[in-house]
Amino acid sequence: MKIEIKDLHHTYSAGVKALDGISLVIETGEQVAIVGQNGAGKTTLVKHLNGLLQPSSGSVTIGEWDTREHQVAKLAARVGYVFQNPDEQLFTKNVAQEVAFGPRNLGYPVEKVAALVADALTLTELNDQTETNPYDLSPSWRKMVALASIIAMDTPIIIFDEPTTGQDAVNITRIAHVIAALRERGKTVLTITHDIDFCAENFDRVIALLQGQVLLDGPAAEVLGQQEILARTYVDPPQLVRLGLKLGYQSVTRTQTEFLKVYRNQFSA
């Protein structure tokens, strides 16, 4: 489902201009990371995709829907949003009810709800926690419950707001696995992140924002290699990119596999 943003401006009631003429097209199935310093406009931008915020001017369309013409409850069938803090999202007495709430609220038949819940629980490794109160789980597992509750809604677009914040290495790997599975299913996945290494390893396209405008937008390897421009929004390239540049690599390497391949080719002789 295509996302089209045209000359989007947003000014908060206090007079703060958060978005200043953003235009973007995100095609069905793209995996996009949005980066930039605090206050760059990242969260303001994505909250326009599900109607939590409305444009001061400009437009946002999700498929053929103009977000100004549809309520948040209706847009929830197209855009799922996983909040940075799962405690802002969880409210039922056990994991199974939490994960089932979204698809039930969308009016899916009982059989479809059961299938979607089972799939989401399996994908997030929560099958053995169905009767547990989410608040009896660790913060890492509460994050997985929040992910499962959105995955079960089966929306074509899913937004992750800082998915790795406060997570240990094991759970970051779980989250990466979930994103990979969603990619295979053809879902459009957007993430806001300060974790630039996670961004490099899991996303194909990177959009860097600065003061409510698009600073860079393109393939991840292309954007993450532009060290001087990224520095304007206080973003450092990933560790492997920086190391490769120090070693004189002719191409940007985002993953260990890419890094070692270039190393062997460049230095094996």
C-alpha positions in Angstrom: 0.0 0.0 0.0 1.6 3.2 -1.2 2.3 6.1 1.1 2.4 9.6 -0.5 3.3 12.7 1.4 3.0 16.0 -0.5 4.5 19.3 0.8 3.6 18.4 4.4 3.8 21.2 7.0 2.9 20.9 10.7 2.9 23.6 13.3 1.9 22.8 16.9 -0.5 24.9 18.8 2.3 26.5 20.8 3.7 27.8 17.5 6.5 25.3 17.0 7.0 24.4 13.4 7.8 20.7 13.4 7.5 19.8 9.7 8.5 22.2 6.9 7.5 21.0 3.4 8.2 17.3 3.4 7.4 15.3 0.2 8.0 11.6 0.1 6.7 8.5 -1.6 7.1 5.1 0.1 6.1 2.1 -2.1 4.4 -1.1 -0.9 6.8 -3.4 0.9 9.6 -0.9 1.5 11.7 -1.1 4.6 12.5 2.5 5.7 14.4 3.9 8.6 13.9 7.5 9.7 16.8 9.0 11.5 17.8 12.4 12.9 18.5 14.3 16.1 15.8 14.8 18.7 13.4 17.5 17.5 14.1 16.8 13.8 10.4 15.9 13.2 10.6 12.1 13.0 7.7 11.2 15.4 5.6 14.2 14.1 6.0 12.8 10.6 4.9 9.2 11.3 2.0 10.3 13.4 0.5 11.8 10.3 0.4 8.4 8.7 -2.3 7.0 11.0 -4.1 10.3 11.7 -2.8 11.0 15.2 -1.8 14.3 13.7 -3.3 16.3 10.8 -1.4 18.4 8.4 -1.3 22.2 8.9 -1.0 22.2 5.1 -0.1 19.6 2.5 -1.5 16.1 2.4 -0.8 12.4 3.3 -2.4 9.6 1.5 -2.4 5.9 2.5 -3.4 4.0 -0.6 -6.2 6.0 -2.0 -7.2 7.4 1.5 -6.4 11.0 2.3 -5.8 10.9 6.1 -7.7 14.2 6.6 -10.9 12.4 5.5 -10.7 9.3 7.7 -10.7 8.8 11.5 -7.9 7.2 13.4 -10.0 4.2 14.1 -10.4 3.6 10.4 -6.8 4.3 9.5 -5.8 1.7 12.2 -6.8 -1.0 9.6 -4.0 0.2 7.3 -1.3 1.5 9.7 -0.2 -0.2 12.8 1.9 1.8 15.3 4.2 0.2 17.9 4.9 2.8 20.6 8.4 3.3 21.9 7.2 2.6 25.5 5.1 -0.5 25.5 3.5 0.6 28.8 1.7 3.3 26.9 0.1 0.5 24.8 -0.7 -2.4 27.0 -3.9 -2.5 29.2 -5.5 -6.0 29.3 -5.1 -8.6 32.0 -3.2 -11.2 30.0 -1.1 -11.5 26.8 -3.7 -13.4 24.8 -6.3 -10.8 25.4 -3.9 -8.0 24.6 -2.9 -9.5 21.3 -6.5 -10.3 20.3 -7.8 -6.8 21.1 -6.7 -5.2 17.8 -8.0 -7.7 15.3 -11.3 -8.0 17.3 -11.7 -4.2 17.3 -11.2 -4.3 13.5 -14.2 -6.6 13.3 -12.5 -9.6 11.9 -14.4 -13.0 12.2 -13.6 -15.1 15.2 -11.7 -17.7 13.2 -9.5 -15.1 11.6 -8.8 -13.4 15.0 -7.7 -16.8 16.4 -5.4 -17.4 13.4 -3.8 -13.9 13.5 -3.3 -14.1 17.3 -1.6 -17.6 17.0 0.7 -16.3 14.2 1.7 -13.1 16.1 2.4 -15.1 19.3 4.6 -17.6 17.4 6.5 -14.8 15.6 7.2 -13.0 18.8 8.0 -16.2 20.8 5.2 -15.6 23.3 3.3 -18.9 23.0 4.1 -19.9 26.6 3.0 -16.5 28.0 -0.7 -16.3 26.9 -2.1 -16.3 30.4 0.5 -13.9 31.9 -0.3 -10.3 32.8 1.9 -8.2 30.5 3.1 -6.2 33.5 4.4 -9.4 35.1 6.9 -9.6 32.2 10.2 -7.9 31.9 10.4 -4.7 29.8 12.0 -6.7 26.9 9.1 -9.1 26.8 6.5 -6.3 27.2 8.0 -4.9 24.1 7.3 -8.2 22.3 3.7 -8.2 23.5 3.3 -4.7 22.1 4.8 -5.9 18.8 2.5 -8.9 18.7 -0.6 -6.8 19.4 0.1 -4.8 16.2 1.2 -7.7 14.1 -2.1 -9.5 14.9 -4.0 -6.6 13.3 -2.5 -7.6 9.9 -2.1 -4.0 8.7 -0.2 -3.5 5.4 1.9 -0.8 7.1 3.7 -1.1 10.4 5.6 1.7 12.2 8.1 0.9 15.0 9.0 3.9 17.2 12.5 3.3 18.6 12.1 -0.5 18.7 15.6 -1.2 20.3 15.5 1.4 23.1 16.1 -0.3 26.4 16.4 -3.8 24.8 19.2 -6.3 25.4 21.1 -7.9 22.5 19.0 -11.0 22.6 15.7 -9.1 22.2 17.2 -6.8 19.5 17.9 -10.0 17.6 14.2 -11.1 18.1 13.0 -7.8 16.8 15.2 -8.0 13.8 13.7 -11.5 13.1 10.2 -10.0 13.3 11.1 -7.3 10.8 12.6 -9.8 8.5 9.5 -11.9 8.6 7.3 -8.9 7.9 9.5 -8.1 4.9 8.9 -11.6 3.6 5.2 -11.0 3.9 5.3 -7.9 1.8 4.6 -5.5 4.7 5.7 -1.9 4.5 7.8 -1.3 7.7 9.0 2.1 8.9 11.1 2.7 12.0 12.2 5.8 13.9 15.5 5.0 15.4 18.7 6.4 17.0 20.2 2.9 16.8 22.2 3.4 13.6 23.8 0.0 13.5 20.3 -1.7 13.8 19.2 0.6 11.0 22.0 -0.3 8.7 21.5 -4.1 9.2 17.8 -4.2 8.8 16.5 -1.4 6.5 17.0 -0.8 2.8 16.2 2.9 2.7 17.1 5.7 5.1 15.5 9.1 5.4 17.5 11.6 7.5 15.5 14.6 8.8 16.8 18.0 10.0 14.6 20.7 11.4 11.5 19.3 9.9 13.0 18.8 6.4 14.4 15.9 4.5 18.2 16.1 4.6 19.0 12.8 2.9 16.8 10.1 1.3 18.0 7.0 -0.5 19.4 3.5 -0.3 20.9 2.8 3.1 24.4 2.3 1.9 24.3 5.5 0.0 22.9 7.6 2.8 24.9 6.1 5.7 28.2 6.7 3.8 27.7 10.5 3.8 29.4 11.2 7.0 29.7 14.9 6.8 26.1 15.5 5.8 24.8 13.2 8.5 26.8 15.1 11.1 24.5 18.1 10.5 21.7 16.1 12.2 24.1 14.6 14.8 24.0 11.1 13.3 27.2 9.1 13.1 27.4 6.4 10.4 27.4 2.8 11.7 30.6 1.3 13.1 31.3 -0.9 10.2 30.8 2.0 7.7 33.2 4.2 9.7 35.8 1.4 10.0 35.5 0.6 6.3 36.1 4.3 5.4 39.1 4.4 7.7 40.5 1.3 5.9 40.0 3.0 2.5 37.1 0.8 1.3 35.7 1.9 -2.1 32.2 0.8 -1.1 30.0 1.3 2.0 29.7 -1.9 4.1 26.6 -2.1 6.4 26.9 -5.7 7.7 29.6 -8.0 8.9 29.2 -10.2 5.8 29.6 -7.2 3.5 32.6 -5.9 5.5 34.4 -9.2 5.4 33.8 -9.7 1.7 35.3 -6.3 0.8 38.2 -7.0 3.2 39.0 -10.3 1.5 38.7 -8.8 -1.9 40.8 -5.7 -1.1 43.5 -7.1 1.1 43.8 -10.8 0.3 46.4 -10.1 -2.3 
